[in-house]
Amino acid sequence: MNAWAADVRLRVERFRVFRQTLSEMGALNNKELADLGLHRSELRRVAYQASREVC
């Protein structure tokens, strides 16, 4: 597999993880988020960080 295809595959996987994380955390109510130490305004940042953990 060439480097271009590997890069595309990694980007697609990272985007999938970002969207899935954002969707799952967005389904939580504010109390549940507070129990996790999060505010709704932080969800995109947390989802982005999760997507960067994909190797």
GIDAMO-V829075 format. One line per field, one symbol per residue. ss: DSSP state (H for helix, E for strand, - for the rest). burial: b if it has 9 or more other ideal C-beta (glycine too) atoms within 8 Angstrom, else e. A space follows every 10 residues. Layout:
# GIDAMO-V829075
ss: ???
burial: ???
This chain:
# GIDAMO-V829075
ss: --HHHHHHHH HHHHHHHHHH HHHHHH---H HHHHH----H HHHHHHHHHH HH---
burial: eeeeebeeeb eebbbebbbe bbeebeeeee eebbeeebee eebeebbbeb beeee
